Amino acid sequence: MRIAFFGSGEFALPTFDSIRMDGHEIVIVVSQPDKIRGRGKDVTPTVIKSVALEAGLPNITPPDVNAPDVVALIKAARADLAYVAAFGQKIGHELLSAFPIGIINLHGSILPAWRGAAPIQRAVMNGDHETGVTVFRLVEKMDAGPVLMIRRTAIGDVETSDELHDRLARIGCDAVRETIKLLAADPKTPGETQDESRASLAPKLKKTDGYISFDAPTAKLAHIICGLWSWPGAACRFVSADGRRNEQVTIARARIKQGRSETTPALTPGEINELLNVRTADGELELLEIKPSGGSLMHWRDFVNGRHVKPGDRFLQIESA
């Protein structure tokens, strides 16, 4: 099958490889424009553009995919089907009707749950036990098209959104492969209409969404911390009781404390207890991994040893600007 591939982010990479390995022809790759990064103002292409260049595939990086000249260029590639994953632009009406078989989209949730830009992070932050990927027909309304294929998976107890992202990207290969087979056999397969009453939204995260407060239930904090890693990250300030340390840190992984609890009375949320766990609104949080500002991700015990963390030290919320 001749396929137009719309993608920019890492989530699209496994299916880029699997579609080609399955013998389909990617006739054009459409990705986001290059970005200027760092003090040296280096021009950096998206990961999908990079692999397209390595493979010698025709590729374009329009700032507006719906511009008339861009639409004409994409149509000229004469693709049977368009595939979208982690693309980053809304595809308009003209392109929606440009392909004989239509456009399919790989999304990182079990639709209609978590429509939007951050479905994987929101599922982990919400404490969902299960998620998956959905392949659906693209329509003008965000993530609302008829569902063609779903694959499900459990979310690990301390799995971060980064880890889940990578697993779902790989699971997506099977879902997309089977969808293309389905459409090859019957190009007019309509898919199953989504139940709008069950829809939930997953808006894009902001940096300030990562400013956590320990004045919250333990389970909620554990889910939020794992869901926020690696961006924007669960950020707070570590302040030692003796006043010698006051530094910003990002907590990457945590869980509800199991087993023996602390006995020190009257601790306030954010305070570190005798077991070197953190007091919350209703219990204790066991930290597993942490990243100091400007430093590398490390195990909590290494942070404890390096900073000589003691009971009475605390984590404070960062005040929004």
MODA-V162871 format. One record per residue. N is the residue number from 1. RES is the residue in three letters. D_CENTER is the distance of its C-alpha to the mean C-alpha in Angstrom with 2 decimals. Layout:
<<N	RES	D_CENTER> <N	RES	D_CENTER>>
//
This chain:
<<1	MET	29.08> <2	ARG	28.50> <3	ILE	24.87> <4	ALA	23.39> <5	PHE	19.88> <6	PHE	17.59> <7	GLY	14.48> <8	SER	13.25> <9	GLY	9.98> <10	GLU	9.63> <11	PHE	8.15> <12	ALA	11.65> <13	LEU	13.67> <14	PRO	14.73> <15	THR	15.95> <16	PHE	17.70> <17	ASP	19.66> <18	SER	20.35> <19	ILE	21.62> <20	ARG	24.06> <21	MET	25.09> <22	ASP	25.94> <23	GLY	28.45> <24	HIS	27.05> <25	GLU	27.76> <26	ILE	25.10> <27	VAL	27.49> <28	ILE	25.32> <29	VAL	21.90> <30	VAL	20.57> <31	SER	18.00> <32	GLN	17.39> <33	PRO	20.24> <34	ASP	20.55> <35	LYS	19.68> <36	ILE	22.21> <37	ARG	21.06> <38	GLY	23.05> <39	ARG	26.65> <40	GLY	27.91> <41	LYS	26.14> <42	ASP	24.99> <43	VAL	23.77> <44	THR	20.53> <45	PRO	19.52> <46	THR	16.10> <47	VAL	15.48> <48	ILE	16.52> <49	LYS	19.62> <50	SER	20.48> <51	VAL	20.61> <52	ALA	22.42> <53	LEU	24.96> <54	GLU	25.48> <55	ALA	26.14> <56	GLY	28.45> <57	LEU	26.79> <58	PRO	27.52> <59	ASN	24.68> <60	ILE	24.40> <61	THR	22.15> <62	PRO	23.42> <63	PRO	22.52> <64	ASP	23.32> <65	VAL	22.80> <66	ASN	25.21> <67	ALA	28.08> <68	PRO	31.16> <69	ASP	31.72> <70	VAL	28.16> <71	VAL	28.45> <72	ALA	31.82> <73	LEU	30.52> <74	ILE	27.80> <75	LYS	30.44> <76	ALA	32.82> <77	ALA	30.63> <78	ARG	31.71> <79	ALA	28.64> <80	ASP	29.07> <81	LEU	25.42> <82	ALA	22.34> <83	TYR	18.86> <84	VAL	15.69> <85	ALA	12.11> <86	ALA	9.64> <87	PHE	12.97> <88	GLY	12.81> <89	GLN	16.23> <90	LYS	17.89> <91	ILE	20.36> <92	GLY	23.75> <93	HIS	26.68> <94	GLU	28.52> <95	LEU	25.88> <96	LEU	25.09> <97	SER	28.69> <98	ALA	29.00> <99	PHE	28.36> <100	PRO	30.80> <101	ILE	28.29> <102	GLY	25.66> <103	ILE	21.94> <104	ILE	19.30> <105	ASN	15.54> <106	LEU	12.90> <107	HIS	10.35> <108	GLY	7.81> <109	SER	10.20> <110	ILE	13.96> <111	LEU	15.22> <112	PRO	16.70> <113	ALA	14.43> <114	TRP	11.44> <115	ARG	12.32> <116	GLY	10.66> <117	ALA	8.02> <118	ALA	5.51> <119	PRO	6.50> <120	ILE	4.64> <121	GLN	5.32> <122	ARG	8.45> <123	ALA	9.60> <124	VAL	9.82> <125	MET	11.30> <126	ASN	13.62> <127	GLY	14.93> <128	ASP	14.55> <129	HIS	16.33> <130	GLU	15.09> <131	THR	12.36> <132	GLY	12.26> <133	VAL	12.06> <134	THR	14.44> <135	VAL	16.47> <136	PHE	18.38> <137	ARG	20.89> <138	LEU	19.77> <139	VAL	21.82> <140	GLU	22.19> <141	LYS	20.60> <142	MET	16.81> <143	ASP	15.37> <144	ALA	18.84> <145	GLY	20.53> <146	PRO	22.35> <147	VAL	20.51> <148	LEU	21.72> <149	MET	19.90> <150	ILE	17.74> <151	ARG	16.81> <152	ARG	16.17> <153	THR	15.31> <154	ALA	15.86> <155	ILE	13.48> <156	GLY	15.30> <157	ASP	17.13> <158	VAL	15.65> <159	GLU	12.51> <160	THR	9.78> <161	SER	6.07> <162	ASP	6.51> <163	GLU	9.23> <164	LEU	7.96> <165	HIS	5.41> <166	ASP	8.78> <167	ARG	10.88> <168	LEU	9.59> <169	ALA	9.97> <170	ARG	13.42> <171	ILE	14.24> <172	GLY	13.70> <173	CYS	16.68> <174	ASP	19.04> <175	ALA	18.00> <176	VAL	18.49> <177	ARG	21.64> <178	GLU	23.19> <179	THR	22.42> <180	ILE	24.20> <181	LYS	27.05> <182	LEU	27.33> <183	LEU	27.55> <184	ALA	29.96> <185	ALA	32.23> <186	ASP	31.97> <187	PRO	30.42> <188	LYS	31.04> <189	THR	29.07> <190	PRO	28.01> <191	GLY	25.22> <192	GLU	25.01> <193	THR	24.79> <194	GLN	22.05> <195	ASP	23.45> <196	GLU	22.90> <197	SER	24.12> <198	ARG	21.08> <199	ALA	18.48> <200	SER	16.03> <201	LEU	13.86> <202	ALA	10.35> <203	PRO	11.27> <204	LYS	9.61> <205	LEU	9.85> <206	LYS	12.95> <207	LYS	14.31> <208	THR	16.79> <209	ASP	14.39> <210	GLY	14.31> <211	TYR	18.11> <212	ILE	18.77> <213	SER	22.19> <214	PHE	23.72> <215	ASP	25.86> <216	ALA	23.67> <217	PRO	23.88> <218	THR	22.95> <219	ALA	20.71> <220	LYS	18.70> <221	LEU	18.38> <222	ALA	17.34> <223	HIS	14.43> <224	ILE	13.40> <225	ILE	13.80> <226	CYS	11.73> <227	GLY	8.84> <228	LEU	9.21> <229	TRP	9.33> <230	SER	9.17> <231	TRP	8.74> <232	PRO	10.81> <233	GLY	12.15> <234	ALA	14.80> <235	ALA	17.73> <236	CYS	21.38> <237	ARG	24.80> <238	PHE	26.78> <239	VAL	30.44> <240	SER	33.22> <241	ALA	36.17> <242	ASP	38.63> <243	GLY	36.93> <244	ARG	36.54> <245	ARG	32.75> <246	ASN	30.44> <247	GLU	27.17> <248	GLN	23.56> <249	VAL	21.18> <250	THR	17.56> <251	ILE	17.29> <252	ALA	14.62> <253	ARG	15.76> <254	ALA	18.40> <255	ARG	20.17> <256	ILE	23.10> <257	LYS	26.31> <258	GLN	28.27> <259	GLY	32.03> <260	ARG	34.44> <261	SER	33.63> <262	GLU	34.91> <263	THR	38.38> <264	THR	38.47> <265	PRO	39.10> <266	ALA	38.01> <267	LEU	34.85> <268	THR	32.68> <269	PRO	28.88> <270	GLY	27.28> <271	GLU	30.43> <272	ILE	30.50> <273	ASN	33.00> <274	GLU	35.45> <275	LEU	32.96> <276	LEU	30.57> <277	ASN	28.05> <278	VAL	26.93> <279	ARG	28.61> <280	THR	26.59> <281	ALA	27.97> <282	ASP	28.91> <283	GLY	28.82> <284	GLU	27.40> <285	LEU	24.02> <286	GLU	23.99> <287	LEU	21.97> <288	LEU	20.85> <289	GLU	19.18> <290	ILE	19.50> <291	LYS	19.34> <292	PRO	22.28> <293	SER	22.00> <294	GLY	22.87> <295	GLY	22.86> <296	SER	21.01> <297	LEU	18.96> <298	MET	21.70> <299	HIS	22.81> <300	TRP	24.06> <301	ARG	27.56> <302	ASP	27.68> <303	PHE	26.82> <304	VAL	29.52> <305	ASN	32.05> <306	GLY	31.36> <307	ARG	31.59> <308	HIS	34.20> <309	VAL	32.22> <310	LYS	34.69> <311	PRO	34.95> <312	GLY	35.10> <313	ASP	32.46> <314	ARG	29.65> <315	PHE	26.23> <316	LEU	26.42> <317	GLN	24.03> <318	ILE	23.46> <319	GLU	25.21> <320	SER	23.45> <321	ALA	25.40>>
//
